[in-house]
């Protein structure tokens, strides 16, 4: 079983964890509707993705 030879210092531990912070989600404005949506995701209100109709939208 592998056992560390030396204790990991708080500085080195912090440097390793520097990329673990949560980042906020990014949103882009839809060209057709002007609504905010996630990049590379389809627009749920219109069912469009990259200029094509991908999903049929239920009318309420």
Buried (B, 14 or more C-beta within 10 A) or exposed (E): EEEEEEEEEEEEEEEEEEEEEEEEEEEEEBEEEEEEBEEEEBBEEBBBBEEEEEEEEEEE
